[in-house]
Amino acid sequence: MKKRIFLRAFAVTMILTICSCSSTRTGAGGYSTNMGVDVRGNSYNSYDLLPVGDRITYTIDISTPEGKQKLRKLSLDEAKQLAEVEASRKFNCDRLIDPRFDFLKKGKRILRITVDGRPGNYRTRGNQYDSRTRQEIDINVRH
């Protein structure tokens, strides 16, 4: 009987010890969701996102075999992300600035999603950037 009580007390002590060792990370998995931008719009990273050209529009529709395959079993958030990535690839930009989405659903199924936004490319601070070739230009003049 004493052995059983001792084993139960030991098990309870071990469980409490393990449960009391909690992680101090909270929120977004312990990582900041700040992205290096303060309230005044100043960026703390070494890149600037610059607009390149006029607004663009890109649509994925199930009326095409390719679109039907791409939108198969996607949630709305996944379809938005896919449309934004594909538009960036098609128009050769790093990401869209101020993307806006329009979609058509039937039940849970997404029939069409359209994204429009302004293409933007990242440029490192202090260097010139050629948006056509997407390469930095060395502007140091040597005599």
C-alpha positions as CSV (number, residue, x, y, z in Angstrom):
1,M,0.0,0.0,0.0
2,K,2.8,2.4,0.9
3,K,4.6,1.6,-2.4
4,R,1.4,2.5,-4.4
5,I,1.0,5.8,-2.5
6,F,4.7,6.6,-3.0
7,L,4.4,5.9,-6.8
8,R,1.3,8.1,-7.1
9,A,3.0,10.9,-5.2
10,F,6.1,10.6,-7.4
11,A,3.9,10.6,-10.6
12,V,2.0,13.7,-9.5
13,T,5.3,15.5,-8.6
14,M,6.8,14.7,-12.0
15,I,3.7,15.8,-13.9
16,L,3.6,19.1,-12.0
17,T,7.3,19.6,-12.6
18,I,7.0,19.1,-16.3
19,C,3.9,21.3,-16.6
20,S,5.5,24.1,-14.7
21,C,8.3,24.4,-17.2
22,S,6.4,26.6,-19.7
23,S,7.7,28.5,-22.6
24,T,7.9,32.3,-22.3
25,R,7.1,32.8,-26.0
26,T,3.6,34.1,-26.6
27,G,1.7,35.7,-29.4
28,A,2.9,34.9,-32.9
29,G,5.0,31.9,-31.8
30,G,7.4,34.2,-30.0
31,Y,8.2,36.2,-33.1
32,S,7.4,39.8,-33.5
33,T,4.8,40.6,-36.1
34,N,6.1,44.2,-36.3
35,M,7.9,43.7,-39.6
36,G,10.3,46.6,-38.8
37,V,7.9,49.5,-39.5
38,D,6.9,52.1,-36.9
39,V,3.8,54.1,-36.7
40,R,5.2,57.0,-38.7
41,G,6.0,54.8,-41.6
42,N,9.8,54.6,-41.1
43,S,11.3,51.3,-42.0
44,Y,14.0,49.6,-40.0
45,N,15.1,47.2,-42.7
46,S,17.6,47.9,-45.4
47,Y,15.1,47.6,-48.3
48,D,12.5,50.0,-49.8
49,L,9.5,48.8,-51.7
50,L,9.1,51.1,-54.7
51,P,6.1,51.2,-57.1
52,V,6.9,50.3,-60.7
53,G,4.3,51.2,-63.3
54,D,0.5,51.3,-63.3
55,R,-1.9,49.1,-61.5
56,I,-2.2,45.5,-62.8
57,T,-5.0,43.0,-62.8
58,Y,-4.7,39.2,-62.7
59,T,-7.5,36.6,-62.7
60,I,-7.6,32.9,-62.1
61,D,-10.9,31.3,-63.4
62,I,-12.1,27.7,-63.4
63,S,-13.3,28.1,-67.0
64,T,-9.8,27.2,-68.1
65,P,-8.3,23.7,-67.3
66,E,-5.3,25.4,-65.6
67,G,-7.4,27.6,-63.4
68,K,-9.7,24.7,-62.5
69,Q,-6.7,22.7,-61.3
70,K,-5.2,25.7,-59.4
71,L,-8.4,26.6,-57.5
72,R,-9.3,23.0,-56.7
73,K,-9.9,22.6,-52.9
74,L,-8.4,26.0,-52.0
75,S,-9.7,28.2,-49.2
76,L,-10.4,31.8,-49.9
77,D,-7.2,32.9,-48.1
78,E,-5.1,30.3,-50.0
79,A,-6.7,31.5,-53.3
80,K,-5.8,35.1,-52.5
81,Q,-2.2,34.2,-51.8
82,L,-2.0,32.2,-55.0
83,A,-3.4,35.0,-57.1
84,E,-1.0,37.5,-55.6
85,V,2.0,35.3,-56.1
86,E,1.0,34.4,-59.7
87,A,0.4,38.1,-60.5
88,S,3.8,39.0,-59.1
89,R,5.5,36.3,-61.3
90,K,3.6,37.3,-64.4
91,F,4.3,41.0,-64.2
92,N,7.9,40.5,-62.9
93,C,7.7,42.3,-59.6
94,D,8.6,41.4,-56.1
95,R,5.1,42.0,-54.6
96,L,1.9,43.9,-55.1
97,I,1.4,47.2,-53.3
98,D,-2.2,47.6,-51.9
99,P,-3.6,44.4,-53.4
100,R,-7.4,44.3,-53.8
101,F,-9.3,41.1,-54.3
102,D,-12.6,40.2,-56.1
103,F,-13.9,36.7,-56.0
104,L,-16.9,34.6,-57.0
105,K,-17.9,31.6,-54.9
106,K,-20.5,28.9,-55.2
107,G,-20.9,27.4,-51.7
108,K,-17.4,26.7,-50.5
109,R,-15.9,26.4,-54.0
110,I,-14.1,29.4,-55.5
111,L,-15.0,29.9,-59.1
112,R,-13.0,33.0,-59.9
113,I,-10.5,35.3,-58.0
114,T,-9.1,38.5,-59.3
115,V,-6.4,40.6,-57.8
116,D,-5.4,44.1,-58.8
117,G,-2.6,46.2,-57.3
118,R,0.4,48.2,-58.1
119,P,3.6,46.2,-58.8
120,G,6.5,47.0,-56.5
121,N,10.2,46.0,-56.4
122,Y,12.5,46.1,-53.5
123,R,15.6,48.3,-53.6
124,T,18.4,48.3,-51.2
125,R,19.0,51.6,-49.5
126,G,22.0,53.6,-50.7
127,N,22.3,51.8,-54.0
128,Q,20.6,52.6,-57.3
129,Y,18.3,49.8,-58.6
130,D,17.4,49.1,-62.2
131,S,13.8,47.8,-62.1
132,R,14.0,46.4,-65.7
133,T,16.9,44.1,-65.0
134,R,16.3,43.8,-61.2
135,Q,19.9,44.4,-60.5
136,E,21.8,47.0,-58.4
137,I,23.9,49.5,-60.3
138,D,27.3,50.5,-58.9
139,I,27.2,54.3,-59.2
140,N,30.8,54.9,-57.9
141,V,32.7,56.9,-60.5
142,R,36.4,56.1,-60.7
143,H,38.8,58.6,-62.2
